[in-house]
Amino acid sequence: MANIASVSQNELTSRRKKLRRARRIKSFQSLWRTLFVGGMATSLVWAITLPHWVIRQPEQIVIEGNHFLSAKAIRSLLQLSYPQSILQVQPQAIAKSLESQGPIAKATVSRQLLPPGLTIQVKERKPVAIAQPPNSQNAKTSNQTASAGLLDEQGVWMPKSSYTQLEQNLELPTLKVIGKNDQYRPYWSEVYQAVNHSAVKVFEIDLQNPGNLILKTELGNVHFGPHGSRFTEQLGILDRMRELPTQISPSKIAYIDLKNPDFPAIQMTKGNETPYPTTH
């Protein structure tokens, strides 16, 4: 019996030692984990606050792809405060903010650590025309078209200030467009491309009346009727009428009528209409 009691006591003592050893090991492991995590956090904070990984001035932001706006003007659109840790900068947020600005259609932002800075690749909206609201005092206009603005090739309307406040000396387009942007935007790109490639100089596009597109050109006012698939052909016929000012005094011409491109005509100021012979 004594041997059994002695053995049991020895086993209990051994187990207690093992448990104490296991607890000490577990305590050491917990301590090392705490120290490791704390060290990593401290290292991260140290890395973030490194003076070499900080954007201290706008010149550390490189702008690429710009043609109309200067790099300085585009940097002024950035909502950044300086100094700014490069690791705290959010490229996607910056790109989204830029794209919400009128002049920027697309932006891609990338970070670099050495040397610290940002590279922003932009695609600008090129203003191609000055958009004016309808002349009618009773015309209902949206907030966007209530004042003159600028149009790009896709018909996106932008306030003049979105360019002129950034670039005081920016050369604005001379082509004018009159009408409601929401009405003519679906076919604006086609109209602009045709007018832009026309051999006859166009100064103004009147789109107030969907049933009659009117161009103010170097040959005078031209009525085209509703915009359609033959618009480019109509412009071609207008080009063949270049000698008109030498045949009829411009002061006697009210407008050139190209509503039916097969039978172009001249509307005289006295009210009579004169067919214009064309060679097909």
C-alpha positions as CSV (number, residue, x, y, z in Angstrom):
1,M,0.0,0.0,0.0
2,A,2.9,2.3,0.9
3,N,4.4,1.8,-2.5
4,I,1.2,2.6,-4.3
5,A,0.7,5.8,-2.2
6,S,4.4,6.8,-2.9
7,V,3.9,6.3,-6.7
8,S,0.7,8.3,-6.8
9,Q,2.4,11.1,-4.9
10,N,5.3,11.1,-7.3
11,E,3.0,11.2,-10.3
12,L,1.0,14.1,-8.9
13,T,4.2,16.0,-8.2
14,S,5.5,15.3,-11.7
15,R,2.2,16.5,-13.2
16,R,2.2,19.7,-11.2
17,K,5.7,20.4,-12.5
18,K,4.6,19.8,-16.1
19,L,1.6,22.0,-15.7
20,R,3.7,24.8,-14.2
21,R,6.2,24.5,-17.1
22,A,3.4,24.5,-19.7
23,R,1.9,27.7,-18.1
24,R,5.3,29.4,-18.1
25,I,5.8,28.5,-21.8
26,K,2.3,29.7,-22.6
27,S,3.0,33.0,-20.7
28,F,6.3,33.4,-22.6
29,Q,4.5,32.8,-25.9
30,S,1.8,35.3,-25.1
31,L,4.5,37.8,-24.1
32,W,6.4,37.3,-27.4
33,R,3.2,37.6,-29.4
34,T,2.4,40.9,-27.7
35,L,5.9,42.2,-28.2
36,F,5.8,41.1,-31.9
37,V,2.5,42.8,-32.6
38,G,3.5,45.9,-30.7
39,G,6.8,46.0,-32.6
40,M,5.0,45.6,-35.9
41,A,2.6,48.4,-35.1
42,T,5.4,50.6,-33.9
43,S,7.3,49.9,-37.1
44,L,4.3,50.7,-39.2
45,V,3.7,54.0,-37.5
46,W,7.4,54.8,-37.8
47,A,7.3,53.9,-41.5
48,I,4.3,56.0,-42.1
49,T,5.9,59.0,-40.4
50,L,9.2,58.6,-42.2
51,P,10.2,62.0,-43.6
52,H,11.3,60.4,-46.8
53,W,7.7,59.0,-47.5
54,V,5.9,62.3,-47.2
55,I,4.5,64.6,-50.0
56,R,5.5,68.0,-48.8
57,Q,4.7,70.1,-51.8
58,P,2.5,70.0,-55.0
59,E,5.5,69.7,-57.2
60,Q,5.9,66.1,-56.0
61,I,2.8,65.3,-58.0
62,V,3.5,64.6,-61.7
63,I,0.7,65.3,-64.2
64,E,0.8,63.5,-67.5
65,G,-1.5,63.6,-70.5
66,N,-2.6,67.2,-70.1
67,H,-2.8,69.4,-73.2
68,F,-5.2,72.3,-72.4
69,L,-4.7,72.7,-68.6
70,S,-1.3,73.2,-67.0
71,A,0.0,70.8,-64.4
72,K,-0.4,73.6,-61.8
73,A,-4.1,74.1,-62.7
74,I,-4.8,70.3,-62.4
75,R,-2.9,70.1,-59.1
76,S,-5.2,72.9,-57.8
77,L,-8.1,70.5,-58.2
78,L,-6.6,68.0,-55.8
79,Q,-8.1,68.0,-52.3
80,L,-4.8,67.3,-50.6
81,S,-3.2,68.9,-47.5
82,Y,0.6,69.1,-47.1
83,P,2.6,67.4,-45.7
84,Q,0.8,64.1,-46.6
85,S,2.1,60.6,-45.9
86,I,2.3,58.7,-49.2
87,L,0.9,55.7,-47.5
88,Q,-2.2,57.5,-46.5
89,V,-3.0,58.8,-50.0
90,Q,-6.0,57.0,-51.6
91,P,-5.4,56.9,-55.4
92,Q,-8.9,55.8,-56.3
93,A,-10.5,58.6,-54.2
94,I,-8.2,61.2,-55.9
95,A,-9.1,59.9,-59.4
96,K,-12.8,59.9,-58.6
97,S,-12.6,63.5,-57.3
98,L,-10.7,64.7,-60.4
99,E,-13.3,63.0,-62.7
100,S,-16.1,64.8,-60.9
101,Q,-14.5,68.1,-62.2
102,G,-15.7,69.3,-65.6
103,P,-12.3,69.5,-67.4
104,I,-11.2,65.9,-66.5
105,A,-12.9,63.0,-68.3
106,K,-10.6,60.3,-66.9
107,A,-7.9,60.1,-64.3
108,T,-5.5,57.3,-63.1
109,V,-3.4,57.9,-60.0
110,S,-0.4,55.8,-58.9
111,R,2.0,56.2,-55.9
112,Q,5.7,55.8,-55.8
113,L,7.9,55.6,-52.6
114,L,11.3,56.6,-53.9
115,P,11.2,59.4,-54.5
116,P,7.9,59.9,-52.7
117,G,5.2,61.3,-55.0
118,L,2.2,60.7,-57.2
119,T,1.8,60.3,-60.9
120,I,-1.6,61.3,-62.3
121,Q,-2.5,60.4,-65.9
122,V,-5.4,62.5,-67.1
123,K,-7.6,62.6,-70.2
124,E,-9.1,66.1,-70.5
125,R,-12.4,67.2,-72.1
126,K,-11.5,69.4,-75.0
127,P,-13.9,72.4,-75.3
128,V,-14.9,72.6,-79.0
129,A,-17.9,75.0,-78.8
130,I,-19.5,77.7,-76.7
131,A,-23.0,76.6,-75.7
132,Q,-25.6,79.3,-75.4
133,P,-29.2,78.9,-74.1
134,P,-32.1,79.4,-76.4
135,N,-32.8,83.0,-77.4
136,S,-36.5,82.8,-76.5
137,Q,-37.3,84.5,-73.2
138,N,-40.1,82.0,-72.6
139,A,-37.8,79.0,-73.2
140,K,-37.7,76.7,-70.2
141,T,-34.0,76.0,-69.4
142,S,-32.5,73.7,-66.9
143,N,-30.0,74.9,-64.3
144,Q,-27.2,73.7,-66.5
145,T,-28.2,75.4,-69.7
146,A,-29.5,78.6,-68.1
147,S,-26.1,80.3,-68.8
148,A,-23.4,80.0,-71.4
149,G,-21.0,77.1,-71.1
150,L,-18.7,74.9,-73.0
151,L,-19.2,71.7,-74.9
152,D,-16.8,68.9,-75.7
153,E,-17.0,66.6,-78.7
154,Q,-19.5,64.3,-76.9
155,G,-21.8,67.1,-76.0
156,V,-20.9,67.2,-72.3
157,W,-21.8,70.7,-70.9
158,M,-19.3,72.4,-68.7
159,P,-19.4,75.9,-67.1
160,K,-16.9,78.3,-68.5
161,S,-15.5,78.9,-65.1
162,S,-14.3,75.3,-64.9
163,Y,-11.7,76.3,-67.4
164,T,-11.3,80.1,-67.2
165,Q,-10.7,80.1,-63.4
166,L,-8.0,77.5,-63.8
167,E,-6.3,79.0,-66.9
168,Q,-6.8,82.7,-67.4
169,N,-5.2,82.7,-70.8
170,L,-6.9,79.5,-72.1
171,E,-7.9,80.0,-75.8
172,L,-11.7,79.2,-75.9
173,P,-13.4,77.9,-79.1
174,T,-15.1,80.4,-81.4
175,L,-17.8,78.1,-82.6
176,K,-21.2,78.9,-81.0
177,V,-24.1,76.5,-80.4
178,I,-27.6,77.7,-79.5
179,G,-30.2,75.4,-78.0
180,K,-31.1,73.1,-75.2
181,N,-28.2,70.7,-74.5
182,D,-30.5,67.8,-73.5
183,Q,-32.3,68.0,-76.8
184,Y,-29.4,68.1,-79.3
185,R,-26.8,66.0,-77.3
186,P,-27.9,62.7,-78.9
187,Y,-26.7,63.9,-82.3
188,W,-24.3,66.6,-81.3
189,S,-21.2,64.5,-81.9
190,E,-22.3,63.7,-85.5
191,V,-23.1,67.4,-86.2
192,Y,-19.9,68.6,-84.8
193,Q,-17.7,66.2,-86.7
194,A,-19.4,67.1,-90.0
195,V,-19.1,70.8,-89.3
196,N,-15.5,70.5,-88.2
197,H,-14.6,68.8,-91.4
198,S,-16.6,71.1,-93.6
199,A,-14.8,73.1,-96.2
200,V,-17.1,76.0,-95.6
201,K,-16.4,77.9,-92.4
202,V,-19.2,77.6,-89.8
203,F,-19.5,80.3,-87.1
204,E,-22.7,79.3,-85.3
205,I,-25.0,76.2,-85.1
206,D,-28.6,77.0,-84.2
207,L,-30.3,74.0,-82.8
208,Q,-33.3,75.7,-81.1
209,N,-35.8,74.3,-83.6
210,P,-35.5,70.5,-84.0
211,G,-37.3,70.8,-87.3
212,N,-34.8,73.2,-88.8
213,L,-31.0,73.1,-88.1
214,I,-29.5,76.5,-89.1
215,L,-25.9,77.2,-89.7
216,K,-24.3,80.7,-89.8
217,T,-21.5,80.3,-92.3
218,E,-19.1,82.4,-94.4
219,L,-21.7,82.1,-97.2
220,G,-24.6,83.3,-95.0
221,N,-27.3,81.6,-93.1
222,V,-28.2,78.1,-94.2
223,H,-31.3,76.1,-93.4
224,F,-31.0,72.3,-93.3
225,G,-34.4,71.2,-92.0
226,P,-34.4,68.5,-89.3
227,H,-31.0,66.8,-88.7
228,G,-30.8,63.6,-90.7
229,S,-28.6,61.1,-92.5
230,R,-28.0,63.5,-95.4
231,F,-26.5,66.3,-93.3
232,T,-22.9,65.6,-94.6
233,E,-24.2,65.5,-98.1
234,Q,-25.9,68.8,-97.6
235,L,-22.6,70.3,-96.4
236,G,-21.0,69.0,-99.5
237,I,-23.6,70.8,-101.7
238,L,-23.0,74.0,-99.7
239,D,-19.3,73.7,-100.5
240,R,-20.2,73.6,-104.2
241,M,-22.0,76.9,-103.8
242,R,-18.8,78.8,-102.8
243,E,-19.1,81.1,-105.9
244,L,-22.5,82.3,-104.7
245,P,-21.3,85.7,-103.3
246,T,-19.9,86.5,-106.8
247,Q,-23.2,85.7,-108.5
248,I,-25.7,87.3,-106.0
249,S,-25.0,90.1,-103.6
250,P,-25.0,88.7,-100.0
251,S,-27.2,91.6,-98.9
252,K,-30.0,90.3,-101.1
253,I,-29.8,86.7,-99.7
254,A,-32.0,85.9,-96.7
255,Y,-30.8,82.4,-96.4
256,I,-29.7,79.4,-98.4
257,D,-32.3,76.6,-98.4
258,L,-30.8,73.1,-98.3
259,K,-33.8,71.4,-96.7
260,N,-34.1,69.3,-99.9
261,P,-30.5,68.7,-101.0
262,D,-31.8,67.5,-104.4
263,F,-33.2,71.0,-105.0
264,P,-31.2,73.7,-103.2
265,A,-32.6,77.2,-103.4
266,I,-31.8,80.8,-102.4
267,Q,-34.4,82.6,-100.3
268,M,-34.1,86.3,-101.3
269,T,-34.7,89.1,-98.8
270,K,-37.7,90.4,-100.9
271,G,-39.4,87.1,-100.3
272,N,-39.0,85.3,-103.6
273,E,-37.1,82.0,-103.9
274,T,-34.5,81.3,-106.5
275,P,-33.5,77.7,-107.4
276,Y,-29.7,77.2,-107.4
277,P,-28.4,74.9,-110.1
278,T,-26.0,72.2,-108.9
279,T,-24.0,69.7,-110.8
280,H,-24.5,66.2,-109.5
